[in-house]
Amino acid sequence: MQQNAPAIKTEIVRCFQKLYAQGTVNLFEGNLSVRDGDVIYMTPSQQNKETMTPEMILTLTPEGEILTQNGLKPSSETPMHLALYRLRPDIGAIVHTHSACATAFALAGREIASELAEQYLFFKGSIPCCAYGTPGTDAVFADFPRYFAHEGKNAVLLANHGLVTVGKTLEEAFACAEAAEKIAKIALMTKLLGKEQPLPEGEKERLAGRG
């Protein structure tokens, strides 16, 4: 096992517990993974986040061979994570949540599109919604090549399901998940107040070009 494995596992548990504290996943849902060279670190299935420890994090090969699992069951969404890593060599971490406001857009089958400046700073435009696929099956990520084909796209909604974000690091993927939920919440609140005020002409392009 690689020398930085303990630190990676500790970071995964810390991030997972933070997501739970924020209410973006419940006690037994959601999953995270990190790629470090030829090793994938993955959260196990159906484990209490409050009592999860670094020793409970599974390790796999990019092909899905389990290296260590300590008697725990891999997440049913493991194939989705592995498919993303195969699709994009720049992806180093993946976060899958069921945060309430982002998932409301996923349930409606609508992209998250807003005039909020952060929409373009974080996501370079809208967050698209993939076609529905039964959770735990390959159909969940059938649309991924369409949306994740190019480096830079870092978030999609899974119809009737939830949110997936990626990053070069777990911190980046976590920040994208946090930002997506915030933007979705603001978009929903704005609709209650009326029409969004548009950004100045050319501002979307300027914001999308930053970073």
C-alpha positions in Angstrom: 0.0 0.0 0.0 1.2 3.5 -0.8 2.8 5.6 2.0 0.2 8.3 1.9 -2.7 5.9 2.3 -3.4 6.8 6.0 -3.6 10.5 5.2 -6.0 9.9 2.3 -8.2 7.6 4.3 -8.4 10.1 7.1 -9.2 12.9 4.7 -12.0 10.9 3.2 -13.6 10.1 6.6 -13.3 13.8 7.6 -15.0 14.9 4.4 -17.7 12.3 4.6 -18.5 13.3 8.2 -18.5 17.0 7.2 -21.1 16.3 4.4 -23.2 14.5 6.9 -23.0 17.4 9.4 -24.1 19.7 6.6 -27.1 17.5 5.8 -26.1 16.9 2.2 -26.2 13.1 2.9 -28.0 11.1 5.5 -26.4 8.5 7.8 -26.1 5.7 5.3 -26.2 7.4 1.8 -23.7 9.0 -0.5 -20.1 8.0 -1.4 -16.7 9.5 -1.9 -13.5 8.3 -3.6 -10.0 9.4 -4.2 -7.5 8.2 -6.9 -3.8 8.1 -6.0 -1.8 6.6 -8.8 -3.0 3.0 -9.4 -5.1 2.9 -6.2 -8.7 4.0 -5.7 -9.8 4.7 -2.1 -13.6 4.3 -1.7 -16.1 4.6 1.1 -17.9 1.4 2.0 -21.6 0.7 1.6 -24.2 1.3 4.3 -21.8 2.4 7.1 -22.7 4.9 9.8 -20.8 8.1 9.1 -20.6 9.1 12.7 -18.6 5.9 13.6 -16.7 5.5 10.4 -12.9 5.2 10.7 -10.0 5.4 8.2 -9.6 1.6 8.5 -13.0 1.2 7.0 -12.0 2.8 3.7 -11.8 0.2 0.9 -9.0 0.2 -1.7 -9.4 -1.0 -5.3 -7.6 -1.1 -8.6 -8.9 1.2 -11.5 -10.3 -2.0 -12.9 -12.4 -2.6 -9.8 -10.4 -5.4 -8.2 -10.7 -5.1 -4.4 -7.3 -4.8 -2.7 -8.5 -4.4 0.9 -12.1 -4.3 2.3 -11.8 -5.5 5.9 -15.0 -7.4 5.6 -17.0 -4.4 4.4 -19.1 -4.2 1.3 -18.1 -1.8 -1.6 -20.6 0.9 -2.5 -23.1 0.0 -5.2 -22.0 3.2 -7.0 -18.4 2.0 -7.3 -18.7 1.3 -11.1 -19.8 4.9 -11.5 -16.7 6.2 -9.8 -14.4 3.9 -11.8 -16.1 5.0 -15.1 -15.4 8.6 -14.3 -11.7 7.9 -13.5 -11.4 6.0 -16.8 -13.1 8.9 -18.7 -10.9 11.7 -17.3 -7.3 11.2 -16.2 -7.3 14.7 -14.6 -10.0 13.6 -12.0 -8.5 12.8 -8.6 -11.6 12.7 -6.4 -15.3 12.2 -6.7 -18.2 13.2 -4.4 -21.7 11.9 -4.7 -24.4 13.5 -2.5 -28.2 13.8 -2.2 -28.2 17.4 -1.1 -31.8 18.6 -0.9 -31.9 21.6 -3.3 -29.6 20.1 -5.9 -31.6 16.9 -5.8 -34.9 18.9 -6.2 -33.5 20.0 -9.6 -32.5 16.4 -10.4 -36.0 15.2 -9.4 -37.5 17.8 -11.8 -35.1 16.8 -14.5 -33.8 20.3 -14.8 -30.3 21.7 -15.0 -29.2 24.2 -12.4 -28.9 27.4 -14.3 -28.7 30.8 -12.5 -27.4 34.3 -13.1 -25.4 34.1 -9.9 -21.8 34.9 -10.6 -20.6 31.8 -8.7 -22.4 29.7 -11.3 -19.8 30.7 -13.9 -16.8 30.9 -11.5 -17.4 27.3 -10.3 -19.1 25.6 -13.1 -18.5 27.7 -16.3 -22.2 27.6 -16.9 -25.1 25.4 -16.0 -25.0 22.1 -14.1 -26.7 19.6 -16.5 -29.0 16.8 -15.6 -28.2 13.3 -16.9 -30.9 10.9 -18.0 -32.3 8.6 -15.3 -30.6 5.3 -14.6 -31.4 2.8 -11.9 -29.0 3.4 -9.0 -26.2 0.9 -8.8 -26.4 0.1 -12.5 -24.3 1.2 -15.5 -27.3 3.2 -16.7 -26.6 5.8 -14.0 -23.4 7.0 -15.8 -24.4 6.3 -19.4 -24.6 10.1 -20.1 -21.2 10.8 -18.5 -19.2 10.8 -21.7 -21.5 13.5 -23.0 -21.0 15.8 -20.1 -17.6 14.9 -18.7 -15.8 14.4 -22.0 -13.8 17.6 -21.6 -11.6 18.7 -18.8 -13.2 21.5 -16.8 -16.7 20.1 -16.4 -17.0 19.3 -12.7 -20.6 18.6 -11.8 -23.7 16.8 -13.1 -27.1 16.0 -11.6 -28.4 12.4 -11.8 -32.1 12.5 -12.7 -34.3 11.5 -9.7 -31.2 10.8 -7.7 -28.6 13.4 -6.7 -25.4 15.2 -7.5 -21.9 14.1 -8.6 -18.9 16.5 -8.5 -15.3 15.9 -9.4 -12.0 17.6 -8.8 -8.3 17.2 -9.0 -8.4 16.8 -5.2 -11.0 15.8 -2.7 -11.1 19.4 -1.4 -12.0 20.6 -4.9 -14.7 18.0 -5.4 -16.1 18.8 -2.0 -16.1 22.6 -2.7 -18.0 21.9 -6.0 -20.6 19.9 -4.2 -21.0 22.6 -1.6 -21.2 25.4 -4.2 -23.8 23.4 -6.3 -26.1 23.1 -3.3 -25.7 26.7 -2.4 -26.5 27.8 -6.0 -29.5 25.5 -6.3 -30.9 26.9 -3.0 -30.4 30.5 -4.1 -32.0 29.7 -7.5 -35.1 28.2 -5.8 -35.4 31.2 -3.4 -35.0 33.7 -6.2 -37.9 32.1 -8.1 -40.1 32.9 -5.1 -39.1 36.5 -5.3 -39.5 36.8 -9.1 -37.3 37.0 -12.1 -33.5 36.9 -11.8 -31.6 40.0 -12.8 -29.2 39.2 -15.7 -25.5 39.7 -15.4 -24.0 42.6 -17.4 -23.3 41.8 -21.1 -20.1 39.8 -21.5 -19.8 39.1 -17.7 -20.6 35.4 -18.0 -17.7 34.9 -20.4 -15.3 36.9 -18.2 -16.3 34.9 -15.1 -16.1 31.6 -16.9 -12.6 32.4 -18.1 -11.2 33.0 -14.6 -9.6 30.4 -12.4 
